[in-house]
Amino acid sequence: MAQIKARAIKEIESDYQTNEIFSQMFDSKSIDRLEEGTTVKGVIVNLDDESVLVDIGFKSEGRVFLKDFPQSERDSVTIGDEVTVFVERVENKQSEIVLSRQKAVQEESWNRLEAACKKGTYIDGVMTSKVKGGFVVDLNGSLAFLPGSQVDVRPVKDVTPLMGIVQPFQVIKMDRMRGNIIVSRRAIMEESLSEERSKILDNIKENDTVEGIIKNITDYGAFIDLGVVDGLLHVTDISWSRISHPSEVLKVGEKITLKVIKFDQKTKRISLGLKQLKDNPWDNSDGKYNEQTKHIGKITNITDYGVFVELGTGIEGLVHVSEMSWAKKNVNPSSIYKKGDKVEVMILSIEPEKQRLSLGIKQTQDNPWEKFAGVFNKGQKVSGTVKSVTDFGLFIGFDTHSEVDGLVHLSDLSWTEKGEDAIKQYKVGQQIEAVVIELDPTKEKIGLSIRHLTKDPHADVFETYEKGKVFTFTVVESSQDGIVVQVADGLTSFIKRQDLSKDKVECRPERFSAGDRVDAKVISSDKAAKEIRLSIKAHEIDEEKKAIEKYGSADSGAALGGILGQALNKAAEDSSSKNKKKKAS
């Protein structure tokens, strides 16, 4: 019995030693410490329909579900394969290590993507689906976002051909904490196009003929796709004839041949021309269009300031609003003509170097101003009707010459009344008579006068009151600025404050009252303006000079001050006596 017990104890000890050996052997191959969130390598030791067991060298195997493998690896997984996995948890409820192949692939991918982002290298990917604002791109296990604006250099209407194929992308932004990756396909396209663009721009020259596709049409022209660069075809370079909008002759998507008319080396802008491929019609117009010749043309455009008339293909001129009608002024062209109307015009001026014509419509008709001048002469009496009353005079219409009118200026309404007062007695429609005082058909001007129907009552006054003479006048009224004196019936003159005396202290209008008589010198006499200018000051200065000449003598030995005093006192006494006699009379 004792022997059996001893043998059993010996067997137990032997088993214990064996287990120790196996334990030491296992520990020599195992991982002492396993950290969550890291990647490790292992070997697949078991495989079923749903998962595999992976020996990572730890005390227990870890389980990885087959669905966690990338699609490309699922069908080829076999026992004995070495695989890199991600440690999610060291132990779960079943005391198993939780591993992930998908996260390991993502981790590897992130490291690879970060390196590509830093170096600026391209990485292959596949556009898998469309999402709001862009697309999802599979970068060999890592999902990235491709914004819609980064798909191509131009808007793409149909992205179907780009889906599901392997193509290069550039990583432009990464956020590992949030798991965000943003890529661009456009950056690669731009780099490729940039090289092609540089080659084209280096070789392009003015006057080159190029082919392109109409990309976009605007009010001012069309943008032409020349391959990797765009050019502008301005509306003025589309046709030698006038067009209102480029869409009249161009269509988006149409392939056309053009000429490079300008290339800016600094801005790299290309200006294109379509009409330059054809001969300029002005080059073949010598002798066909001359000044003062009449032609039939078609209205191509109507503006506020006139109409454009095409005389031939590419030969166009402007009829200014002032050249449309002899009678109607400031006419609205659109109220008379419409686009496409045929009209007869006369060439008023031609500038071949500027390819410019000035045209007139009214010149093809009889000039009513010349007709009027052929019937009436300057100084002749006419009758008419008041057409309008303005601040500056009356416009008079003529029954026998309805296309013209004449002007009676305010100053020609009356000899005795102010124009502002005289005009109040006239109304529209009133029949009047007047005298032609100005007649100029070239300026389309007829000047009339109502006051010239009678003799100027002051004609003799201006002959009497000659410049330089002295006369006595009666004060009508005084104001702060001077005094008004009566010259003749219906005619007064204003003597300014500074002309009231040679002495500044005496230049006081309040010294004078209505009815006072004053002597003044005529400074100027203007019959046309009905104005006589007077000055008391000028008269006093003249009197002082005469006194010195009369009373001053080198032999008398008198001082100059005494002579002036004596002369002025005598003059003052004479003037006072004279004024008293005038008042008494």
BALUMLUM-696220 format. One line per 3 residues: their letters; for each residue x, y negated, z of C-alpha. Coordinates in Angstrom, 1 decimal, decimal comma. Layout:
N
A = X:Y:Z | ...
***
This chain:
585
MAQ = 0,0:0,0:0,0 | 2,8:-2,3:0,9 | 4,6:-1,4:-2,3
IKA = 1,5:-2,3:-4,4 | 1,2:-5,6:-2,7 | 4,8:-6,4:-3,2
RAI = 4,6:-5,5:-6,9 | 1,5:-7,8:-7,3 | 3,2:-10,7:-5,7
KEI = 6,2:-10,1:-7,9 | 3,9:-10,1:-11,0 | 2,2:-13,3:-9,9
ESD = 5,6:-15,0:-9,4 | 6,7:-13,8:-12,8 | 3,5:-15,2:-14,4
YQT = 4,1:-18,5:-12,7 | 7,6:-18,7:-13,9 | 6,4:-17,9:-17,4
NEI = 3,8:-20,7:-17,3 | 6,4:-23,1:-16,0 | 8,6:-22,3:-19,0
FSQ = 5,7:-22,8:-21,4 | 4,8:-26,0:-19,7 | 8,3:-27,3:-20,0
MFD = 8,4:-26,3:-23,6 | 5,1:-28,1:-24,3 | 6,2:-31,2:-22,4
SKS = 9,4:-31,4:-24,5 | 7,3:-31,8:-27,6 | 4,5:-33,9:-26,3
IDR = 4,0:-37,6:-25,9 | 4,6:-38,8:-22,3 | 2,3:-41,8:-22,7
LEE = -0,5:-42,4:-25,2 | -1,7:-46,0:-25,7 | -5,1:-46,9:-27,0
GTT = -5,1:-49,2:-30,0 | -2,0:-47,7:-31,6 | -1,4:-45,5:-34,6
VKG = 0,4:-42,1:-34,3 | 1,2:-39,3:-36,6 | -0,3:-35,8:-36,2
VIV = -1,0:-32,5:-37,9 | -4,4:-31,0:-38,8 | -4,7:-27,8:-36,8
NLD = -8,4:-26,9:-37,3 | -11,1:-27,9:-39,8 | -14,9:-27,4:-40,0
DES = -17,7:-29,0:-42,0 | -17,9:-32,1:-39,8 | -14,5:-32,8:-38,3
VLV = -10,9:-31,8:-38,0 | -8,6:-31,3:-34,9 | -5,4:-33,2:-35,0
DIG = -2,4:-32,3:-32,9 | -0,6:-35,6:-32,1 | 1,9:-34,0:-29,7
FKS = -0,2:-34,8:-26,6 | -1,6:-32,4:-24,0 | -4,8:-32,0:-26,0
EGR = -5,8:-32,4:-29,6 | -7,9:-35,2:-30,9 | -11,0:-35,0:-33,1
VFL = -11,5:-37,0:-36,3 | -14,8:-36,8:-38,2 | -14,5:-36,2:-41,9
KDF = -16,7:-39,2:-42,6 | -14,0:-41,3:-41,0 | -11,6:-40,4:-43,8
PQS = -11,5:-42,6:-46,9 | -13,6:-41,1:-49,8 | -10,5:-40,4:-51,7
ERD = -9,1:-38,1:-48,9 | -12,2:-36,2:-47,8 | -12,2:-33,5:-50,4
SVT = -8,4:-32,8:-50,1 | -8,1:-32,5:-46,3 | -6,5:-29,1:-45,3
IGD = -5,0:-27,5:-42,2 | -1,3:-28,4:-41,9 | -1,6:-31,8:-43,5
EVT = 0,3:-34,6:-41,7 | -2,0:-37,6:-41,1 | -1,7:-41,0:-39,4
VFV = -4,5:-41,7:-37,0 | -5,6:-44,6:-34,7 | -6,1:-43,9:-31,0
ERV = -9,4:-45,3:-30,0 | -9,7:-43,6:-26,6 | -7,3:-41,4:-24,7
ENK = -10,2:-39,3:-23,2 | -14,0:-39,2:-23,8 | -16,7:-37,4:-21,9
QSE = -15,7:-34,1:-23,5 | -12,1:-34,8:-22,3 | -11,1:-35,2:-26,0
IVL = -8,8:-37,8:-27,5 | -10,9:-40,0:-29,8 | -9,0:-40,7:-33,0
SRQ = -9,9:-42,6:-36,2 | -8,5:-42,1:-39,6 | -10,4:-45,1:-41,0
KAV = -8,9:-47,6:-38,5 | -5,5:-46,2:-39,1 | -5,9:-46,8:-42,8
QEE = -7,2:-50,3:-42,0 | -4,2:-50,9:-39,8 | -1,8:-49,9:-42,5
SWN = -3,7:-52,0:-45,0 | -3,6:-55,0:-42,7 | 0,1:-54,8:-42,3
RLE = 0,5:-54,4:-46,1 | -1,9:-57,3:-46,7 | -0,2:-59,6:-44,2
AAC = 3,1:-58,9:-46,0 | 1,5:-59,7:-49,4 | -0,1:-62,9:-48,0
KKG = 3,2:-64,1:-46,7 | 5,1:-63,3:-49,9 | 2,3:-64,4:-52,2
TYI = 2,3:-61,1:-54,1 | -0,7:-59,6:-55,7 | -2,6:-56,6:-54,4
DGV = -5,0:-54,3:-56,2 | -8,6:-54,0:-55,2 | -12,1:-53,3:-56,4
MTS = -15,2:-55,5:-56,4 | -17,8:-53,2:-54,9 | -20,9:-55,4:-54,2
KVK = -22,4:-58,8:-54,3 | -23,2:-60,8:-51,1 | -24,3:-64,3:-50,3
GGF = -21,8:-66,8:-51,7 | -19,5:-64,2:-53,3 | -18,5:-60,5:-53,5
VVD = -17,1:-57,7:-51,3 | -13,7:-56,4:-52,4 | -12,2:-53,0:-51,3
LNG = -8,4:-53,5:-50,8 | -7,7:-49,7:-50,5 | -9,5:-49,4:-47,2
SLA = -9,8:-53,0:-46,0 | -12,8:-55,0:-47,0 | -12,3:-58,6:-48,1
FLP = -14,5:-61,5:-49,2 | -14,2:-63,0:-52,7 | -16,0:-66,4:-52,9
GSQ = -18,0:-67,0:-56,1 | -15,8:-70,0:-56,9 | -12,7:-67,8:-56,8
VDV = -13,8:-65,3:-59,4 | -12,6:-67,1:-62,5 | -11,4:-70,5:-63,7
RPV = -14,7:-71,0:-65,4 | -18,2:-70,1:-64,1 | -19,0:-66,4:-64,9
KDV = -22,7:-65,8:-65,8 | -22,4:-62,0:-65,9 | -20,0:-60,3:-63,4
TPL = -21,0:-56,7:-64,3 | -17,8:-56,0:-66,4 | -15,7:-57,0:-63,4
MGI = -17,4:-54,7:-60,9 | -16,0:-51,3:-60,0 | -12,6:-51,6:-61,7
VQP = -9,2:-51,9:-60,2 | -7,7:-55,4:-60,7 | -5,2:-57,7:-58,9
FQV = -6,2:-60,2:-56,2 | -4,3:-62,7:-54,2 | -4,8:-62,8:-50,4
IKM = -5,3:-66,5:-49,6 | -6,4:-66,3:-45,9 | -6,5:-63,7:-43,1
DRM = -7,8:-63,7:-39,6 | -6,9:-60,4:-37,8 | -8,8:-61,2:-34,6
RGN = -12,0:-61,7:-36,5 | -11,2:-59,1:-39,2 | -11,7:-61,6:-42,0
IIV = -9,8:-61,4:-45,3 | -10,4:-63,9:-48,1 | -9,0:-63,2:-51,6
SRR = -8,9:-64,9:-54,9 | -9,0:-63,7:-58,5 | -9,0:-67,2:-59,9
AIM = -5,5:-68,0:-58,5 | -4,1:-65,2:-60,6 | -6,0:-66,3:-63,7
EES = -4,8:-69,9:-63,2 | -1,2:-68,9:-62,9 | -1,5:-66,9:-66,1
LSE = -3,4:-69,7:-67,9 | -0,9:-72,2:-66,6 | 1,9:-70,5:-68,5
ERS = -0,2:-70,3:-71,7 | -1,3:-73,9:-71,2 | 2,2:-75,1:-70,9
KIL = 3,1:-73,4:-74,2 | 0,2:-74,9:-76,0 | 0,8:-78,4:-74,7
DNI = 4,5:-78,2:-75,5 | 3,6:-77,5:-79,2 | 0,6:-79,6:-79,7
KEN = 1,0:-82,8:-81,8 | -1,1:-85,7:-83,0 | -2,8:-85,1:-86,4
DTV = -2,7:-81,3:-85,9 | -5,8:-79,4:-87,0 | -7,2:-77,1:-84,3
EGI = -10,1:-74,8:-83,7 | -12,3:-74,8:-80,6 | -15,6:-73,9:-79,1
IKN = -18,1:-76,5:-77,9 | -18,1:-76,0:-74,2 | -20,3:-78,9:-72,9
ITD = -22,2:-81,9:-74,4 | -22,6:-85,2:-72,6 | -24,0:-88,6:-73,6
YGA = -20,5:-89,9:-74,4 | -19,2:-86,8:-76,4 | -18,4:-83,1:-76,2
FID = -15,8:-81,1:-74,3 | -14,1:-78,6:-76,6 | -12,5:-75,3:-75,4
LGV = -9,2:-74,9:-77,2 | -8,4:-71,6:-75,4 | -6,7:-72,5:-72,2
VDG = -7,0:-76,3:-72,5 | -9,9:-78,6:-73,1 | -10,1:-81,6:-75,4
LLH = -12,6:-84,4:-75,6 | -14,5:-85,3:-78,8 | -15,9:-88,8:-78,2
VTD = -19,3:-89,6:-79,7 | -17,6:-92,3:-81,9 | -15,3:-89,7:-83,4
ISW = -18,0:-87,2:-84,4 | -19,3:-88,9:-87,6 | -18,6:-92,0:-89,8
SRI = -22,4:-92,6:-89,6 | -24,0:-93,8:-86,4 | -25,5:-91,0:-84,2
SHP = -27,5:-91,7:-81,0 | -26,4:-88,5:-79,2 | -23,8:-85,8:-79,8
SEV = -26,5:-83,1:-79,6 | -27,9:-84,4:-83,0 | -25,0:-82,7:-84,8
LKV = -23,4:-80,4:-82,2 | -24,5:-77,3:-80,3 | -22,9:-75,6:-77,2
GEK = -21,1:-72,4:-78,2 | -20,5:-73,6:-81,8 | -17,0:-73,0:-83,2
ITL = -15,7:-76,1:-85,0 | -12,4:-77,4:-86,6 | -11,1:-80,7:-85,4
KVI = -8,2:-83,0:-85,6 | -5,9:-84,1:-82,7 | -6,1:-87,9:-82,9
KFD = -4,4:-88,6:-79,6 | -2,3:-86,7:-77,0 | -1,3:-88,3:-73,8
QKT = 2,0:-86,7:-72,6 | 1,6:-88,0:-69,0 | -2,0:-87,0:-68,3
KRI = -2,0:-84,1:-70,8 | -5,4:-85,3:-72,2 | -6,3:-84,3:-75,7
SLG = -8,6:-86,6:-77,8 | -10,2:-84,9:-80,7 | -11,9:-86,1:-83,9
LKQ = -14,3:-84,5:-86,3 | -14,9:-87,4:-88,7 | -11,2:-87,8:-89,2
LKD = -11,2:-84,6:-91,3 | -13,2:-86,5:-93,9 | -12,3:-89,7:-95,9
NPW = -13,1:-93,0:-94,3 | -15,9:-94,5:-96,4 | -14,5:-97,9:-95,9
DNS = -11,4:-96,9:-97,9 | -13,6:-96,5:-101,0 | -15,8:-99,6:-100,5
DGK = -13,6:-102,2:-102,3 | -15,7:-104,4:-104,6 | -18,9:-102,7:-103,7
YNE = -19,8:-104,9:-100,7 | -19,2:-108,7:-100,9 | -20,4:-111,7:-99,0
QTK = -23,7:-113,4:-100,1 | -24,8:-110,2:-101,9 | -28,1:-108,5:-101,1
HIG = -28,5:-104,8:-100,3 | -31,2:-102,3:-99,2 | -30,3:-100,5:-96,0
KIT = -31,7:-98,2:-93,3 | -32,1:-99,2:-89,7 | -30,0:-96,8:-87,6
NIT = -30,2:-98,4:-84,1 | -32,2:-101,1:-82,4 | -30,9:-103,1:-79,4
DYG = -32,0:-106,2:-77,5 | -29,5:-108,3:-79,5 | -30,3:-107,0:-83,0
VFV = -30,5:-104,1:-85,3 | -27,8:-102,0:-87,0 | -28,4:-101,3:-90,7
ELG = -26,5:-98,6:-92,7 | -25,9:-99,7:-96,3 | -24,2:-96,4:-97,2
TGI = -22,7:-93,4:-95,5 | -20,5:-94,8:-92,7 | -21,0:-98,4:-93,9
EGL = -23,0:-100,2:-91,2 | -23,5:-103,8:-90,1 | -25,3:-105,7:-87,4
VHV = -28,3:-108,1:-88,0 | -28,2:-110,3:-85,0 | -31,5:-111,4:-83,5
SEM = -30,8:-115,0:-84,6 | -30,5:-113,8:-88,3 | -33,9:-112,0:-88,4
SWA = -36,4:-114,8:-88,9 | -36,3:-118,5:-89,8 | -39,4:-119,2:-87,7
KKN = -39,3:-116,8:-84,7 | -36,6:-117,5:-82,1 | -35,5:-115,0:-79,4
VNP = -37,6:-112,3:-81,1 | -37,7:-108,8:-79,7 | -36,3:-106,5:-82,5
SSI = -38,2:-103,5:-81,4 | -41,5:-105,4:-81,8 | -40,8:-105,9:-85,5
YKK = -38,7:-102,9:-86,6 | -38,4:-99,2:-85,9 | -35,6:-96,8:-86,5
GDK = -35,5:-95,5:-90,0 | -37,1:-98,6:-91,6 | -35,6:-99,8:-94,9
VEV = -34,9:-103,5:-95,1 | -33,3:-105,9:-97,5 | -30,3:-107,7:-96,0
MIL = -27,6:-110,2:-97,1 | -23,9:-109,7:-96,2 | -23,0:-112,9:-94,3
SIE = -19,4:-111,9:-93,5 | -17,2:-108,8:-94,0 | -14,1:-107,7:-92,1
PEK = -12,7:-104,6:-93,8 | -9,7:-104,3:-91,4 | -12,2:-104,1:-88,5
QRL = -14,8:-102,2:-90,6 | -17,4:-104,8:-89,5 | -20,3:-106,3:-91,4
SLG = -22,5:-109,3:-90,3 | -25,8:-109,1:-92,0 | -28,9:-111,3:-92,2
IKQ = -32,5:-110,6:-93,0 | -33,8:-114,1:-93,1 | -31,3:-115,1:-95,7
TQD = -33,1:-112,9:-98,2 | -36,1:-115,2:-97,8 | -36,7:-118,9:-98,6
NPW = -35,3:-121,2:-96,0 | -38,3:-123,2:-94,6 | -35,9:-125,9:-93,2
EKF = -34,5:-126,6:-96,7 | -38,1:-126,7:-98,0 | -39,0:-129,3:-95,4
AGV = -35,9:-131,3:-96,2 | -36,9:-131,2:-99,9 | -40,2:-132,9:-99,0
FNK = -39,4:-135,3:-96,2 | -36,5:-137,7:-95,8 | -35,0:-139,4:-92,7
GQK = -37,0:-142,4:-91,7 | -40,2:-141,0:-93,2 | -43,5:-140,8:-91,3
VSG = -45,0:-137,4:-90,6 | -48,0:-136,0:-88,8 | -48,3:-132,9:-86,8
TVK = -49,7:-131,1:-83,7 | -48,1:-130,8:-80,3 | -47,1:-127,1:-80,0
SVT = -45,6:-127,3:-76,5 | -44,7:-129,8:-73,8 | -41,3:-129,3:-72,0
DFG = -39,2:-131,1:-69,5 | -37,1:-132,6:-72,2 | -39,7:-133,5:-74,8
LFI = -42,4:-132,4:-77,3 | -42,3:-129,7:-80,0 | -44,3:-130,7:-83,0
GFD = -45,7:-128,2:-85,6 | -46,5:-129,2:-89,2 | -49,6:-127,9:-91,0
THS = -47,9:-127,8:-94,4 | -44,6:-126,3:-93,0 | -45,8:-123,9:-90,3
EVD = -42,5:-122,0:-90,1 | -40,6:-125,0:-88,7 | -41,1:-127,5:-85,9
GLV = -39,6:-130,8:-84,8 | -38,6:-132,2:-81,4 | -39,5:-135,5:-79,9
HLS = -37,0:-136,1:-77,1 | -38,1:-137,9:-73,9 | -36,0:-140,9:-74,9
DLS = -37,9:-141,2:-78,2 | -41,4:-141,3:-76,7 | -41,6:-145,0:-75,8
WTE = -39,6:-148,3:-76,0 | -40,8:-149,6:-72,6 | -41,8:-146,5:-70,5
KGE = -39,5:-143,9:-69,0 | -39,7:-140,6:-70,8 | -40,9:-138,8:-67,7
DAI = -43,9:-141,2:-67,5 | -44,6:-141,4:-71,2 | -44,8:-137,6:-71,7
KQY = -47,8:-137,3:-69,3 | -50,2:-138,7:-72,0 | -49,5:-135,8:-74,4
KVG = -51,2:-132,4:-74,4 | -50,8:-129,2:-76,5 | -53,0:-129,3:-79,6
QQI = -52,9:-133,1:-79,8 | -52,5:-134,7:-83,2 | -49,7:-137,3:-83,4
EAV = -47,6:-139,2:-85,9 | -43,9:-139,6:-85,7 | -40,8:-140,7:-87,7
VIE = -38,1:-138,4:-88,9 | -34,9:-139,6:-87,3 | -32,7:-136,5:-87,8
LDP = -32,8:-133,8:-90,5 | -30,2:-131,0:-90,6 | -31,3:-127,8:-92,4
TKE = -28,0:-126,0:-91,6 | -28,6:-126,4:-87,9 | -32,3:-125,8:-88,3
KIG = -33,0:-129,1:-86,6 | -35,7:-131,8:-87,1 | -35,5:-134,8:-84,8
LSI = -38,7:-136,9:-84,5 | -39,5:-140,2:-82,7 | -42,8:-141,7:-81,7
RHL = -41,4:-145,0:-80,5 | -39,9:-145,7:-83,9 | -43,5:-146,0:-85,3
TKD = -43,3:-149,6:-83,9 | -40,5:-152,2:-83,7 | -38,2:-152,2:-80,7
PHA = -39,5:-155,1:-78,5 | -36,0:-155,4:-77,0 | -34,0:-155,5:-80,3
DVF = -33,4:-159,2:-80,0 | -32,5:-158,9:-76,2 | -29,4:-156,9:-76,9
ETY = -28,3:-159,4:-79,6 | -28,8:-162,2:-77,1 | -27,1:-160,6:-74,1
EKG = -23,6:-160,2:-75,5 | -20,8:-158,7:-73,6 | -18,7:-161,2:-71,7
KVF = -21,5:-163,9:-71,4 | -23,0:-165,2:-68,2 | -26,7:-165,5:-67,6
TFT = -29,1:-166,2:-64,8 | -31,4:-163,4:-63,7 | -34,3:-163,0:-61,2
VVE = -34,0:-160,4:-58,4 | -36,8:-157,8:-58,6 | -35,8:-155,7:-55,5
SSQ = -32,8:-154,7:-53,4 | -31,7:-151,3:-52,0 | -28,9:-149,9:-50,0
DGI = -26,9:-149,3:-53,2 | -27,5:-152,6:-55,0 | -30,1:-154,9:-56,5
VVQ = -32,4:-154,7:-59,6 | -32,7:-157,9:-61,7 | -35,2:-158,7:-64,6
VAD = -33,6:-159,0:-68,0 | -36,7:-159,1:-70,2 | -40,3:-157,8:-70,2
GLT = -40,0:-154,1:-69,6 | -36,2:-154,2:-69,2 | -34,2:-154,4:-66,0
SFI = -30,6:-153,9:-64,9 | -29,2:-152,5:-61,8 | -26,2:-154,3:-60,2
KRQ = -24,2:-151,9:-58,0 | -23,2:-152,9:-54,5 | -19,5:-153,2:-55,3
DLS = -20,4:-155,7:-58,1 | -22,4:-158,1:-55,8 | -19,3:-160,2:-54,8
KDK = -15,6:-160,4:-55,1 | -15,4:-160,4:-51,3 | -16,1:-157,1:-49,7
VEC = -17,9:-158,6:-46,7 | -20,4:-160,3:-49,1 | -21,2:-157,1:-51,0
RPE = -24,4:-156,7:-49,0 | -27,7:-156,1:-50,9 | -29,7:-157,4:-48,0
RFS = -28,5:-160,9:-48,8 | -30,8:-160,9:-51,8 | -34,6:-161,0:-51,8
AGD = -37,1:-160,6:-54,6 | -37,4:-163,9:-56,6 | -33,8:-165,0:-55,9
RVD = -31,9:-166,3:-58,9 | -28,4:-165,0:-59,5 | -25,7:-165,6:-62,1
AKV = -24,0:-162,5:-63,5 | -21,7:-161,6:-66,3 | -22,6:-159,0:-69,0
ISS = -20,1:-156,1:-68,7 | -21,6:-153,9:-71,4 | -24,6:-153,9:-73,7
DKA = -25,8:-150,5:-75,1 | -28,8:-150,9:-77,5 | -29,2:-147,1:-78,1
AKE = -29,3:-146,3:-74,4 | -31,4:-149,4:-73,6 | -28,9:-150,4:-70,9
IRL = -27,3:-153,7:-69,9 | -24,7:-153,6:-67,2 | -24,1:-156,8:-65,1
SIK = -21,6:-158,0:-62,5 | -21,7:-161,0:-60,1 | -18,2:-160,1:-58,9
AHE = -16,8:-160,4:-62,5 | -18,5:-163,8:-62,8 | -17,0:-165,1:-59,5
IDE = -13,5:-164,0:-60,5 | -13,8:-165,9:-63,8 | -15,0:-169,0:-62,0
EKK = -12,0:-168,8:-59,6 | -9,6:-168,6:-62,5 | -11,2:-171,7:-64,2
AIE = -11,0:-173,7:-60,9 | -7,3:-173,0:-60,6 | -6,7:-174,1:-64,2
KYG = -8,9:-177,2:-63,7 | -7,8:-178,5:-60,3 | -4,3:-177,1:-60,0
SAD = -1,3:-179,3:-61,2 | 2,4:-179,1:-60,6 | 2,6:-182,9:-60,3
SGA = 0,1:-183,3:-57,5 | 2,2:-181,4:-55,1 | -0,9:-179,8:-53,5
ALG = -0,7:-176,3:-52,0 | -2,5:-173,5:-53,9 | -4,7:-172,8:-51,0
GIL = -6,0:-176,4:-51,0 | -6,7:-176,3:-54,7 | -8,6:-173,1:-54,4
GQA = -10,6:-174,4:-51,5 | -11,5:-177,6:-53,2 | -12,4:-175,8:-56,4
LNK = -14,5:-173,3:-54,7 | -16,4:-175,8:-52,6 | -17,2:-177,9:-55,7
AAE = -18,3:-174,7:-57,5 | -20,4:-173,7:-54,5 | -22,1:-177,2:-54,3
DSS = -22,8:-177,1:-58,1 | -24,2:-173,6:-57,8 | -26,4:-174,5:-54,9
SKN = -27,7:-177,6:-56,6 | -28,4:-175,6:-59,7 | -30,3:-172,9:-57,9
KKK = -32,5:-175,5:-56,1 | -33,4:-177,1:-59,4 | -34,3:-173,7:-60,8
KAS = -36,5:-172,8:-57,8 | -38,2:-176,2:-58,0 | -38,9:-175,7:-61,7
***
